[in-house]
Amino acid sequence: MPKRYDEKRDFTKTPEPSAFDSTGSGALRFVIQKHAARRLHYDLRLEVDGALVSWAVPKGPSLNPKDKHLAVHVEDHPLSYASFEGDIPKGEYGGGQVIVWDEGTYSPDEEGTLHFDDRVEAQRQMREGLKKGKLSVTLRGSKLSGSWTLVKTTRSAEEWLLIKHRDEYVSETRDVLKEDRSVLSGRTVEDVAAGREGVRNEIDLTAVPGAIQQAMPRRMDPMTATEIEKPFSNPEWLFEIKLDGIRVLALVEDRRAKLLSRNGKDITEKFPALVRELAAFPHDSFILDGEVVIYDAQGIPSFQGLMERFQRTNPREIAQWDQVAPVDFCVFDLLYLDGWDLRQAALSERRKLMESSGFRGAATRILDAFPEDGELVYEQAKAMGFEGVVAKRLDSKYRDGTRSQQWQKIKGYHSDDFIVAGYTGGSGMRGSSFGSLVLGAMEDGKLVYQGNVGGGFSDKQLDEIRALLKDLETDVNPFGEPIPSKESNEKITWVQPKVCVEVQYMTRTREGRLRFPIFKRIRPDVMYTSPATFMASPESGNDIDSILEQFAQPKSDLTIMVNGEAIKYSSLDRVLWPAYDGQPAVTKRDLAMYYAKVSPYILPHLKDRPLAFVRCPDGIGGEHFFQKHWEKGLPDYAEEVAIWSSHNSRSSKYLMVNNLPTLMWLSQISVLEIHPWYSRANPEPDATGLPLDTATSEDTLDASVLSYPDFMVIDLDPNIRSGKEQEGDEPELNEKAFKMTVEAAVGLKEMLDNLKLTGYLKTSGKTGLHVYIPIERNLTFSVVRPLCETLGRHLMQIMPDVITMEWAVKKRPEKIFFDHNQNVRGKTLVSVFSPRPAPGAPVSFPIDWSQLKTVYPMQYTIKSTPAALAKAGDRWRDILARKQDLHSLLS
């Protein structure tokens, strides 16, 4: 134990910890303790080499860089002191009350480089900075974030200054010291002095009927209400005012908050003040469901004002809006709390827990709910200018992604969100814009025509929408079938179904078409990418445009901002694919820009899947590295999953690419090929009963969700040589081989049609074709693999001159290898839209079966794929919504 700390304390009298811990793991920790000693001050403590290096800051931290607050270097404290709260007796050293005012992790950030994932290097830099008398650190706490400096003065060896660096967390108006509660207990120093409990109540969740103790879900889709005609009163229901804002799920774990829009888009960066407040609530983990709103001068939610703010992308600008136009997060449901899933508990129990758990703050409030008298609540809501009311059964359980009769909404009119599938031409005053929008909605996993809307547009909206749709025009009918001619005999320009609009209407026809529809507004917070539901696009076009603009800088080394994360690029002009067949060379910069352009299409196919990669730091002519495990070196924004390895008798970490920063980071480390698993770590939405433990043992992995694939996979691999290959080389792409591969695919398609199975087709990016059959997650790989083998044996009987299943390459005749052995947990094929480390920078690309006779693999490359996607969209966008049950093949 360091002598200075020991000599100052009598541990028979003080409750402070006495033992020094010499070990730690993970990112370095920091803590700031508010200490009401003889003089109130704040103790800043940074973990270095098994101790907390400490400074007493009389005025506390300030978010204003103009403030240079004295920080007096004091004795080191033990790591166990980081969680100390209590009352040090009067007369003892430091006598007074102590709370943990803030805590989190930190990293030295000299030259903009962070080391949250490299403990050894972080501590080396801290030792060096302490010796020099100058530290620069980035904090990730509940109250404090961003970069700070500690600088030793010349007045005294122990006097330093604490100063906030200029970044997006700077504020000249937020007095962070007014946020005076402990982030651990919710207590103030006055509570400690009086012996009072803090805001946090220890809740016995075991006594809540329906509560299930399990891991926190990574994401979920909100439950929605069914619209009905008239208000009603009923003692078994409660009634809430319907707000006009953005539906938000707030997921908080380990003092880090994530905000998801109604359709799963990560919008955390849009509301930094709310994120800080949620992270400071005194709970280990929770999920809140609510509505983010901005109020107008009359106190009514203003969707227009909220959208004006929501569309901002610059972090500094967003921080300014947090000051001038703060939002309210109106919470109406609690879905998860401190290790317990509450979705199967009754709404009355969830509301009771929410009310008693301290979820109130400057930006967070609990939405009032009124019992029984729904008709009165409705009349009052309409009189005050609100949209209407939402009625909820007191005994209702929370059904993810379900439009339920247990929740009902009552408006003064009908309105809903619809997908824009196309538009008709305008005439007269609208000659330069459009006549009407063609609307669709999802029914049973399919986009279905709902009617057209041609009224309600302002001149400005006509121009804005026309410009928005121009870049989305396509020859593909998103409905997949013609609209009945009697309902629309005008020429339609189809668009990719990515834009969502809200339309008000009086009623519907017997065919389900809208009667008297009136356009209300675009919903930029809602985008369509999956037919299973309205989905937010993985990233907005503005984000991608910003990334591409940054790469336009003619520097080989750049730091690129992606959704608020800094990615440091080096050697951007390095050639990864040399010039080939008249095509220019492809550089690392080209690869990065390609990933940005295709991100809205590729990210849904990678989400929640463990991944393997081919890395080529020196390009395709250099050494190739196939990488699966990541023991260290992952950026903080990357998600990972631990998976048991029977070979190593321990678990190993696999990367999952669940966001744009992670995808872009792959280009920095020269990932030229991406291999996702066929199974997902997330059980939602179709495997919610499957266990999530993938890391404890082989038995738990076998029982887990990762053993249940989303696909049966068939690799059609030609073993037909061009004659130009060197000894030992794999067969190269040639017309004869690909023609026979197409023949095999056509035969496979006929067999699948006879079995009433739908397969999705893509080029491999090299010589072959891949067929993915989306399946229900009710069979394990151990069942799917022999089923696929049976299909292969049957096809080989039908096409004996074309198909082989001979495993040994040397024994294969010049035929197409039907590879069923891909259907094993952990085996992978290259992802759709992934590049390949082969000459010409080819890409694995989804194609329609009708294209087989005209397609050739090399027409899809890094250079050509973005344009092909812009024209045709993603033919696999609905693949997970069209799953098939293979049990019929087992009988």
Backbone hydrogen bonds, N-H to C=O, Kabsch-Sander energy under -0.5 kcal/mol:
donor,donor_aa,acceptor,acceptor_aa,energy
6,D,2,P,-1.8
7,E,3,K,-3.0
8,K,4,R,-1.1
9,R,6,D,-1.4
11,F,9,R,-0.7
13,K,10,D,-2.2
14,T,10,D,-2.3
21,D,19,A,-0.5
28,L,106,Y,-0.6
30,F,104,G,-2.2
31,V,45,R,-2.2
32,I,102,D,-3.0
33,Q,43,D,-2.3
34,K,32,I,-0.5
34,K,99,I,-1.6
35,H,33,Q,-0.5
35,H,41,H,-3.0
36,A,34,K,-0.5
36,A,97,Q,-2.7
37,A,35,H,-1.6
37,A,39,R,-0.8
41,H,35,H,-1.9
42,Y,57,V,-1.9
43,D,33,Q,-3.1
44,L,42,Y,-0.7
44,L,55,W,-2.6
45,R,31,V,-2.7
45,R,43,D,-0.5
46,L,53,V,-2.7
47,E,29,R,-2.7
48,V,51,A,-2.8
51,A,48,V,-1.2
52,L,77,H,-3.6
53,V,46,L,-2.8
53,V,51,A,-0.8
54,S,74,V,-0.5
55,W,44,L,-2.4
56,A,72,V,-2.8
57,V,42,Y,-3.6
57,V,55,W,-0.6
60,G,57,V,-0.9
67,D,64,N,-2.0
68,K,66,K,-0.5
69,H,67,D,-0.7
69,H,162,L,-1.8
71,A,160,W,-2.9
72,V,56,A,-3.0
73,H,71,A,-0.6
73,H,158,E,-3.4
74,V,54,S,-2.2
77,H,52,L,-2.3
79,L,50,G,-0.5
81,Y,78,P,-1.8
82,A,79,L,-1.9
83,S,80,S,-1.1
84,F,81,Y,-1.8
86,G,98,V,-1.8
88,I,86,G,-0.6
88,I,96,G,-3.0
92,E,89,P,-1.8
95,G,92,E,-2.1
96,G,88,I,-1.6
97,Q,36,A,-1.0
98,V,86,G,-2.6
99,I,34,K,-1.9
101,W,32,I,-1.3
101,W,99,I,-1.2
102,D,32,I,-1.9
104,G,30,F,-1.9
105,T,140,R,-1.6
106,Y,28,L,-2.4
107,S,138,T,-1.6
109,D,136,S,-2.2
112,G,109,D,-2.1
113,T,110,E,-1.5
118,D,115,H,-1.2
122,A,118,D,-2.3
123,Q,119,R,-2.2
124,R,120,V,-2.0
125,Q,121,E,-2.3
126,M,122,A,-1.9
127,R,123,Q,-2.5
128,E,124,R,-2.1
129,G,125,Q,-2.5
130,L,126,M,-2.6
131,K,127,R,-1.9
132,K,128,E,-1.9
133,G,129,G,-1.7
134,K,129,G,-2.1
135,L,150,L,-3.0
137,V,148,W,-2.5
138,T,107,S,-3.0
139,L,137,V,-0.5
139,L,146,G,-3.0
140,R,105,T,-2.6
141,G,144,L,-2.4
142,S,103,E,-1.0
146,G,139,L,-1.5
148,W,137,V,-2.9
149,T,163,I,-2.7
150,L,135,L,-2.2
151,V,161,L,-2.0
152,K,133,G,-2.9
153,T,159,E,-3.0
159,E,156,S,-0.7
160,W,71,A,-2.2
160,W,158,E,-0.5
161,L,151,V,-2.2
162,L,69,H,-3.2
163,I,149,T,-2.5
163,I,161,L,-0.6
165,H,147,S,-2.1
167,D,165,H,-0.6
170,V,167,D,-1.8
171,S,63,L,-1.6
175,D,173,T,-0.6
176,V,174,R,-1.2
178,K,175,D,-1.8
179,E,176,V,-1.4
180,D,178,K,-1.8
182,S,187,R,-2.7
183,V,100,V,-2.3
184,L,100,V,-0.6
186,G,182,S,-1.0
192,V,188,T,-1.9
193,A,189,V,-2.3
194,A,190,E,-2.0
195,G,191,D,-0.7
195,G,192,V,-0.8
196,R,191,D,-2.8
199,V,186,G,-0.8
200,R,185,S,-1.2
203,I,201,N,-0.8
205,L,203,I,-1.5
207,A,204,D,-1.3
208,V,205,L,-1.4
211,A,208,V,-1.9
212,I,341,D,-2.5
214,Q,212,I,-0.8
214,Q,339,G,-1.3
224,T,402,T,-2.8
226,T,404,S,-1.3
226,T,407,W,-2.4
228,I,409,K,-2.4
234,N,372,E,-2.1
237,W,234,N,-1.8
238,L,392,K,-2.6
239,F,370,F,-2.7
240,E,390,V,-2.7
242,K,388,G,-2.6
243,L,241,I,-0.6
245,G,243,L,-0.9
246,I,292,V,-2.3
247,R,245,G,-0.5
248,V,290,G,-2.8
249,L,260,L,-2.7
250,A,248,V,-0.5
250,A,288,L,-2.8
251,L,249,L,-0.6
251,L,258,K,-3.0
252,V,250,A,-0.5
252,V,286,F,-2.8
253,E,256,R,-2.4
254,D,284,D,-1.6
256,R,253,E,-1.3
258,K,251,L,-2.6
260,L,249,L,-2.6
261,S,265,K,-2.6
262,R,247,R,-0.7
264,G,261,S,-2.2
267,I,259,L,-2.4
267,I,265,K,-0.8
268,T,259,L,-0.6
270,K,267,I,-1.6
271,F,267,I,-0.5
271,F,268,T,-1.3
275,V,271,F,-2.2
276,R,272,P,-2.4
277,E,273,A,-2.1
278,L,274,L,-2.7
279,A,275,V,-2.3
280,A,276,R,-1.0
280,A,277,E,-0.6
281,F,277,E,-0.6
281,F,278,L,-1.2
283,H,281,F,-2.4
286,F,252,V,-2.2
287,I,336,Y,-1.8
288,L,250,A,-2.2
289,D,333,D,-2.5
290,G,248,V,-2.3
291,E,330,C,-2.1
292,V,246,I,-2.9
293,V,291,E,-0.5
293,V,328,D,-2.5
296,D,300,I,-2.8
299,G,296,D,-2.0
302,S,294,I,-3.8
303,F,301,P,-0.7
306,L,302,S,-2.0
307,M,303,F,-2.7
308,E,304,Q,-2.0
309,R,305,G,-1.5
310,F,306,L,-2.9
311,Q,307,M,-1.9
312,R,309,R,-1.7
318,I,314,N,-2.6
319,A,315,P,-2.3
320,Q,316,R,-2.0
321,W,317,E,-2.2
322,D,318,I,-1.8
323,Q,319,A,-0.8
323,Q,320,Q,-0.9
324,V,320,Q,-2.0
325,A,321,W,-3.1
328,D,293,V,-2.4
329,F,363,A,-3.8
330,C,291,E,-2.9
330,C,328,D,-0.8
331,V,329,F,-0.9
331,V,365,R,-3.1
332,F,289,D,-2.7
333,D,289,D,-1.4
335,L,287,I,-2.7
336,Y,287,I,-1.0
337,L,340,W,-2.5
338,D,285,S,-3.4
340,W,337,L,-1.5
341,D,212,I,-3.8
342,L,335,L,-2.7
342,L,340,W,-0.5
343,R,335,L,-0.6
345,A,342,L,-1.7
347,L,396,S,-1.2
348,S,394,L,-2.5
349,E,346,A,-0.6
350,R,346,A,-2.2
351,R,347,L,-3.0
352,K,348,S,-1.7
353,L,349,E,-2.2
354,M,350,R,-2.5
355,E,351,R,-2.6
356,S,352,K,-1.4
357,S,353,L,-0.6
357,S,354,M,-0.8
359,F,354,M,-0.7
360,R,358,G,-1.8
361,G,364,T,-2.8
365,R,329,F,-2.3
365,R,363,A,-0.5
367,L,331,V,-2.9
367,L,365,R,-0.6
370,F,239,F,-3.1
372,E,234,N,-0.5
372,E,237,W,-2.0
373,D,371,P,-2.7
374,G,372,E,-1.9
377,V,373,D,-1.8
378,Y,374,G,-2.4
379,E,375,E,-2.1
380,Q,376,L,-2.3
381,A,377,V,-2.5
382,K,378,Y,-2.4
383,A,379,E,-2.2
384,M,380,Q,-1.7
385,G,382,K,-1.1
386,F,381,A,-2.6
387,E,242,K,-0.9
388,G,242,K,-0.5
389,V,410,I,-1.8
390,V,240,E,-2.7
391,A,408,Q,-4.0
392,K,238,L,-2.6
393,R,406,Q,-2.3
394,L,236,E,-2.5
396,S,393,R,-1.5
398,Y,343,R,-2.7
399,R,397,K,-0.7
400,D,398,Y,-0.7
401,G,221,D,-1.8
402,T,399,R,-1.8
404,S,224,T,-2.3
404,S,402,T,-1.0
407,W,404,S,-0.6
408,Q,391,A,-3.0
409,K,226,T,-2.0
410,I,389,V,-2.7
411,K,228,I,-0.5
412,G,387,E,-0.9
414,H,505,Y,-1.3
416,D,503,V,-1.7
418,F,501,V,-3.0
419,I,440,G,-2.8
420,V,499,V,-2.7
421,A,419,I,-0.7
421,A,438,V,-2.9
422,G,438,V,-1.0
423,Y,493,T,-1.8
424,T,436,S,-2.3
425,G,491,K,-0.7
430,R,427,S,-2.3
431,G,428,G,-1.8
433,S,430,R,-1.7
435,G,424,T,-2.7
436,S,424,T,-0.5
437,L,453,V,-2.6
438,V,422,G,-2.8
439,L,437,L,-0.5
439,L,451,G,-2.7
440,G,419,I,-2.2
441,A,448,V,-1.9
443,E,446,K,-2.8
446,K,443,E,-1.1
448,V,441,A,-3.0
448,V,446,K,-0.5
450,Q,439,L,-2.6
451,G,439,L,-0.9
453,V,437,L,-1.9
462,L,458,S,-2.4
463,D,459,D,-1.8
464,E,460,K,-2.5
465,I,461,Q,-2.8
466,R,462,L,-2.1
467,A,463,D,-2.2
468,L,464,E,-2.1
469,L,465,I,-2.5
470,K,466,R,-1.6
471,D,467,A,-0.8
472,L,469,L,-1.7
473,E,470,K,-0.9
474,T,494,W,-2.1
475,D,871,K,-0.5
480,G,477,N,-1.7
487,E,484,P,-1.9
488,S,484,P,-1.3
493,T,423,Y,-2.8
494,W,492,I,-0.7
495,V,421,A,-2.2
496,Q,472,L,-2.9
498,K,496,Q,-2.5
500,C,526,V,-0.7
501,V,418,F,-2.6
502,E,521,R,-3.2
503,V,416,D,-2.5
504,Q,518,I,-2.9
505,Y,414,H,-2.3
506,M,515,R,-2.1
507,T,515,R,-0.8
509,T,513,R,-2.7
512,G,509,T,-1.8
514,L,450,Q,-1.9
515,R,507,T,-2.9
518,I,504,Q,-3.3
519,F,455,G,-3.3
520,K,502,E,-2.5
521,R,502,E,-1.5
523,R,500,C,-2.9
526,V,523,R,-1.9
528,Y,498,K,-0.5
529,T,527,M,-0.5
530,S,533,T,-0.6
533,T,530,S,-1.4
535,M,527,M,-0.8
536,A,263,N,-1.9
544,I,540,S,-1.6
545,D,541,G,-2.9
546,S,542,N,-2.2
547,I,543,D,-2.0
548,L,544,I,-2.6
549,E,545,D,-2.2
550,Q,546,S,-1.9
551,F,547,I,-2.0
552,A,548,L,-0.8
552,A,549,E,-0.6
553,Q,550,Q,-1.4
555,K,553,Q,-2.2
558,L,569,Y,-1.1
560,I,558,L,-0.6
560,I,567,I,-3.0
562,V,560,I,-0.6
562,V,565,E,-3.1
565,E,562,V,-2.1
567,I,560,I,-2.9
567,I,565,E,-0.6
568,K,566,A,-0.5
569,Y,558,L,-4.1
569,Y,567,I,-0.7
572,L,556,S,-2.8
574,R,571,S,-1.7
576,L,574,R,-0.5
576,L,586,V,-2.5
577,W,586,V,-2.3
580,Y,583,Q,-1.8
583,Q,580,Y,-2.5
586,V,577,W,-2.9
587,T,585,A,-0.5
588,K,574,R,-1.9
589,R,572,L,-2.3
591,L,587,T,-2.1
592,A,588,K,-2.4
593,M,589,R,-2.5
594,Y,590,D,-2.2
595,Y,591,L,-2.5
596,A,592,A,-2.0
597,K,593,M,-2.3
598,V,594,Y,-2.4
599,S,595,Y,-0.7
599,S,596,A,-0.7
601,Y,598,V,-1.5
602,I,598,V,-2.6
603,L,599,S,-2.0
605,H,602,I,-0.9
606,L,602,I,-0.8
606,L,603,L,-1.1
607,K,603,L,-1.8
609,R,606,L,-2.0
611,L,655,L,-1.5
612,A,675,H,-2.5
613,F,627,Q,-2.5
614,V,673,E,-2.2
615,R,613,F,-0.6
615,R,625,F,-3.2
616,C,670,S,-2.5
619,G,616,C,-2.2
620,I,576,L,-3.0
622,G,619,G,-1.7
625,F,615,R,-2.7
627,Q,613,F,-2.8
627,Q,625,F,-0.7
630,W,653,K,-2.2
638,A,635,P,-1.4
639,E,656,M,-0.9
641,V,654,Y,-2.4
643,I,652,S,-3.0
644,W,694,T,-2.8
645,S,650,R,-2.6
646,S,644,W,-0.5
649,S,645,S,-1.4
650,R,645,S,-1.3
652,S,643,I,-2.6
654,Y,641,V,-2.8
655,L,628,K,-0.5
656,M,639,E,-2.7
658,N,656,M,-1.2
663,L,659,N,-1.7
664,M,660,L,-2.7
665,W,661,P,-2.2
666,L,662,T,-1.3
667,S,663,L,-0.7
667,S,664,M,-0.8
668,Q,664,M,-1.0
669,I,665,W,-1.6
670,S,667,S,-1.2
671,V,666,L,-2.5
672,L,614,V,-2.4
672,L,670,S,-0.8
673,E,614,V,-1.0
675,H,612,A,-3.0
677,W,610,P,-2.2
681,A,608,D,-3.2
687,A,683,P,-2.8
690,L,687,A,-1.8
694,T,692,L,-0.9
701,L,697,S,-2.0
702,D,698,E,-2.5
703,A,699,D,-1.6
704,S,700,T,-0.7
704,S,701,L,-0.8
705,V,691,P,-2.1
707,S,704,S,-1.7
708,Y,705,V,-1.6
710,D,678,Y,-2.8
712,M,773,I,-2.3
714,I,771,V,-2.6
715,D,819,D,-1.3
716,L,714,I,-0.6
716,L,769,L,-2.8
717,D,715,D,-0.9
717,D,817,F,-2.4
719,N,815,K,-2.4
721,R,719,N,-0.5
729,D,726,Q,-2.2
738,F,734,N,-2.4
739,K,735,E,-2.5
740,M,736,K,-1.8
741,T,737,A,-2.0
742,V,738,F,-2.5
743,E,739,K,-1.8
744,A,740,M,-2.2
745,A,741,T,-2.3
746,V,742,V,-2.5
747,G,743,E,-2.0
748,L,744,A,-2.4
749,K,745,A,-2.6
750,E,746,V,-2.0
751,M,747,G,-1.9
752,L,748,L,-2.7
753,D,749,K,-2.6
754,N,750,E,-2.0
755,L,751,M,-1.5
756,K,753,D,-1.3
757,L,752,L,-2.9
759,G,757,L,-0.5
760,Y,772,Y,-3.3
761,L,847,I,-0.6
762,K,770,H,-2.0
763,T,845,F,-2.6
764,S,768,G,-2.0
769,L,716,L,-1.8
770,H,762,K,-2.8
771,V,714,I,-2.7
772,Y,760,Y,-2.9
773,I,712,M,-2.9
775,I,710,D,-2.9
776,E,884,Q,-2.2
778,N,776,E,-2.0
779,L,776,E,-0.6
781,F,707,S,-1.6
783,V,780,T,-1.5
784,V,780,T,-2.4
785,R,781,F,-2.7
787,L,783,V,-1.5
788,C,784,V,-2.5
789,E,785,R,-2.3
790,T,786,P,-2.2
791,L,787,L,-1.9
792,G,788,C,-2.3
793,R,789,E,-2.7
794,H,790,T,-2.2
795,L,791,L,-2.4
796,M,792,G,-2.5
797,Q,793,R,-1.6
798,I,794,H,-1.6
799,M,795,L,-2.7
802,V,799,M,-1.7
803,I,799,M,-2.6
804,T,816,I,-2.4
811,K,808,A,-0.9
812,R,808,A,-0.7
812,R,809,V,-1.1
815,K,813,P,-2.5
816,I,802,V,-3.4
817,F,717,D,-3.0
817,F,815,K,-0.6
818,F,804,T,-2.7
818,F,816,I,-0.6
819,D,715,D,-2.5
819,D,817,F,-0.9
820,H,818,F,-0.9
823,N,820,H,-1.7
824,V,822,Q,-2.4
827,K,824,V,-2.2
829,L,676,P,-0.6
831,S,674,I,-3.0
833,F,844,S,-3.5
834,S,831,S,-1.9
836,R,842,P,-1.9
838,A,836,R,-2.3
840,G,578,P,-0.5
841,A,838,A,-1.8
843,V,860,Y,-2.4
844,S,834,S,-2.4
845,F,843,V,-0.5
847,I,761,L,-2.1
851,Q,848,D,-2.0
852,L,849,W,-1.4
854,T,851,Q,-1.9
855,V,851,Q,-2.4
859,Q,856,Y,-2.4
860,Y,857,P,-1.8
861,T,859,Q,-0.7
862,I,841,A,-2.1
865,T,861,T,-2.7
868,A,864,S,-1.9
869,L,865,T,-2.6
870,A,866,P,-2.2
871,K,867,A,-1.5
872,A,868,A,-2.5
873,G,869,L,-2.7
875,R,873,G,-0.8
877,R,874,D,-1.8
879,I,876,W,-2.1
881,A,878,D,-1.3
882,R,879,I,-1.0
884,Q,774,P,-1.5
886,L,884,Q,-0.6
888,S,885,D,-0.7
889,L,886,L,-1.7
890,L,886,L,-0.6
890,L,887,H,-1.2
891,S,887,H,-0.8
